[in-house]
């Protein structure tokens, strides 16, 4: 299995830490966010990774070279203009399709500023058993943006905040049976998605998921409530993680 680490963002919410470095090289407990993410992927047997870069891109390349890619095969996807999650993934499609011989294989998409103990093996097995196009690790926690899933765990919409008006996909039935869950920034995706991504340029992958869910594709929730999870995209969360051994 391969993986992509999303590390191209400007890290504006992490300033001043990102005034002179990319967020991927912000440290927690003496280790960079990139090293922590790569180590997590290695734990689950992933040895081939592509990392997208933009802000202080050369620093990431030099860092990986200095650490001999942490013993992994690591490719770099440079974005002259930021492409967001969907556009960044689409640009890196070649990495997942090489030597595929037209087969449908699963891969991991992981935000660099997310630290968790989510079991990627269990998540990948769930993805395969349910023949999903994409599987999203989600939790029942407070967030500013929720994804909505029906009683079968299929993506059926989204909404802003607890009191936001639900935006449902075509054909979805609203009601009390829907679960509003927080996305964790960890996906397992089948390579077939690249044949279905009609969007171009800069775009978020969430609207793509919603469009494909409306077309009947299996975009599923993997409940990750039992696992530790922390978003380190905010300065206060990095400071909190410095004293939290689970974040290392």
C-alpha positions in Angstrom: 0.0 0.0 0.0 1.1 3.5 -0.8 0.3 6.9 0.9 0.2 10.6 0.2 1.0 13.1 2.9 -0.7 16.5 2.4 2.0 19.0 3.5 1.7 21.9 1.0 -0.4 24.3 3.1 0.9 27.7 4.2 0.3 26.9 7.9 -1.1 30.4 8.6 -2.7 29.2 11.8 0.7 28.1 13.1 2.4 31.5 12.8 4.9 32.5 14.0 6.2 28.9 13.9 5.7 28.8 10.1 7.3 32.2 9.4 10.6 30.5 8.6 9.6 26.9 7.9 6.8 24.8 6.5 4.2 23.3 8.9 5.6 19.9 8.0 8.8 20.8 9.9 7.1 22.2 13.0 8.3 20.1 15.9 6.4 18.3 18.7 8.5 16.6 21.4 11.7 17.1 19.3 10.2 15.4 16.2 8.8 17.1 13.1 5.2 16.6 12.1 6.5 15.0 8.9 8.7 12.6 10.7 5.8 11.6 13.1 3.5 11.0 10.1 6.0 9.0 8.2 6.7 6.9 11.3 3.0 6.2 11.7 2.7 5.1 8.1 5.8 2.8 8.4 4.2 1.2 11.4 1.5 -0.1 9.1 3.9 -1.4 6.5 3.7 1.6 4.1 7.1 2.2 2.5 6.2 4.3 -0.5 4.9 7.8 0.0 4.4 11.0 -2.0 4.5 14.4 -0.2 3.1 17.5 -1.8 5.0 20.7 -1.0 4.6 24.5 -1.7 5.5 26.7 1.3 9.3 26.5 1.9 9.3 23.5 -0.4 13.1 23.2 -0.7 13.3 22.9 3.1 11.2 19.8 3.0 13.3 18.3 0.2 16.6 19.0 2.0 15.2 17.6 5.3 14.2 14.4 3.7 17.5 14.1 1.9 19.4 14.7 5.2 17.4 11.9 6.8 17.8 9.6 3.8 14.0 9.6 3.4 13.7 7.7 6.7 14.4 4.5 4.9 11.4 4.9 2.6 10.7 5.6 -1.0 9.5 9.2 -0.9 8.5 11.2 -4.0 7.8 15.0 -4.0 4.9 16.7 -5.7 5.7 20.4 -6.1 2.7 22.8 -6.3 3.6 26.1 -7.8 0.1 27.2 -6.9 -1.7 25.6 -4.0 -4.2 22.9 -5.3 -6.0 22.1 -2.1 -6.7 18.4 -1.1 -8.5 17.3 -4.3 -6.2 19.1 -6.8 -3.1 18.0 -4.9 -4.2 14.4 -5.0 -5.1 14.5 -8.6 -1.7 16.0 -9.5 -0.1 13.0 -7.7 -2.3 10.4 -9.4 0.7 9.1 -11.5 2.4 7.8 -8.3 -0.6 5.6 -7.4 -1.2 4.4 -11.0 2.3 3.5 -11.9 2.7 -0.3 -12.4 -1.0 -0.7 -11.5 -1.9 -2.5 -14.8 -5.4 -1.1 -14.5 -6.0 -2.6 -11.1 -8.0 -1.0 -8.3 -5.8 -0.5 -5.3 -6.3 1.3 -2.0 -4.0 4.0 -0.7 -3.9 6.3 2.4 -4.3 10.1 2.2 -3.1 11.7 5.4 -2.8 15.3 6.6 0.7 16.2 7.9 -0.8 18.2 10.8 -2.9 15.3 12.2 -1.5 13.0 14.9 -3.5 10.0 15.9 -3.5 6.3 16.9 -6.1 5.4 14.2 -5.5 1.7 13.2 -4.8 2.0 9.4 -4.8 -1.8 9.0 -8.3 -2.1 10.5 -9.4 0.9 8.4 -8.0 -0.5 5.2 -9.7 -3.9 5.9 -13.0 -2.1 6.5 -12.5 -0.2 3.2 -11.9 -3.5 1.3 -14.6 -5.5 2.9 -17.2 -2.8 2.1 -15.9 -2.2 -1.5 -15.7 1.5 -0.8 -14.5 4.1 -3.2 -13.3 6.2 -0.2 -13.3 5.6 3.6 -13.1 8.5 5.9 -12.0 8.3 9.6 -14.6 10.2 11.6 -15.3 10.9 15.2 -18.2 12.1 17.4 -16.7 15.4 18.6 -17.2 19.1 18.3 -16.0 20.7 15.0 -16.9 23.7 12.9 -17.8 21.5 9.9 -19.6 18.2 10.0 -20.0 15.4 7.5 -23.4 13.7 7.5 -23.8 9.9 7.2 -26.9 7.8 6.8 -27.8 4.8 8.9 -25.6 2.6 6.7 -22.6 4.8 7.2 -22.7 6.3 3.7 -21.8 9.9 3.1 -25.0 11.9 2.5 -24.2 15.5 3.2 -22.5 18.1 5.3 -23.2 21.1 7.5 -21.5 24.0 9.2 -21.6 23.7 13.0 -24.2 21.9 15.1 -27.0 24.4 14.1 -26.0 24.7 10.4 -28.5 23.9 7.7 -27.7 20.4 6.2 -26.5 20.3 2.6 -27.7 16.9 1.4 -26.6 15.0 -1.7 -29.2 14.4 -4.3 -31.6 11.6 -3.2 -30.5 11.6 0.4 -33.2 11.6 3.1 -32.7 14.0 6.0 -33.8 13.1 9.5 -32.8 11.9 12.9 -31.2 8.8 11.4 -28.3 10.9 10.1 -25.1 11.1 12.1 -23.1 14.4 12.1 -19.5 13.4 12.5 -16.1 15.2 12.5 -13.6 14.2 9.8 -10.1 13.4 11.0 -8.0 14.1 7.9 -7.2 10.4 7.3 -8.7 8.7 4.2 -8.3 5.3 2.6 -9.1 5.7 -1.1 -9.3 3.3 -4.1 -7.4 4.3 -7.2 -10.6 4.1 -9.2 -11.3 7.6 -7.9 -8.9 9.1 -10.5 -11.2 8.0 -13.3 -14.1 9.8 -11.6 -12.4 13.1 -10.7 -13.8 15.6 -13.3 -12.7 18.6 -11.2 -9.6 20.5 -12.3 -7.1 23.0 -10.9 -7.5 23.9 -7.2 -10.3 22.0 -5.4 -11.2 20.4 -2.1 -11.8 16.7 -2.2 -14.9 16.9 0.1 -17.2 18.3 -2.7 -15.9 15.6 -5.0 -16.9 13.0 -2.4 -20.3 14.6 -2.1 -20.8 14.6 -5.9 -19.7 10.9 -6.2 -21.9 9.9 -3.2 -24.9 11.5 -5.1 -24.0 9.2 -8.0 -24.2 6.1 -5.8 -20.5 5.6 -5.0 -19.6 4.1 -1.6 -18.1 6.9 0.5 -18.1 5.4 4.0 -17.5 6.4 7.6 -14.9 4.6 9.6 -15.7 5.3 13.3 -12.5 6.3 15.0 -13.9 7.4 18.4 -11.7 4.9 20.3 -8.5 6.4 19.0 -6.4 9.3 20.1 -6.6 12.2 17.6 -5.2 15.7 17.6 -5.2 18.4 14.9 -2.0 20.3 15.1 -3.0 22.9 12.5 -3.5 25.5 15.4 -0.7 26.9 17.6 -2.5 26.2 20.8 -2.9 22.5 19.8 0.8 22.2 19.1 1.6 23.7 22.5 -0.8 21.2 24.1 0.7 18.3 22.3 4.2 19.2 23.5 3.2 17.8 26.9 1.1 14.9 25.6 3.2 11.7 25.1 0.4 10.2 22.9 1.3 12.9 20.3 4.8 11.4 19.8 
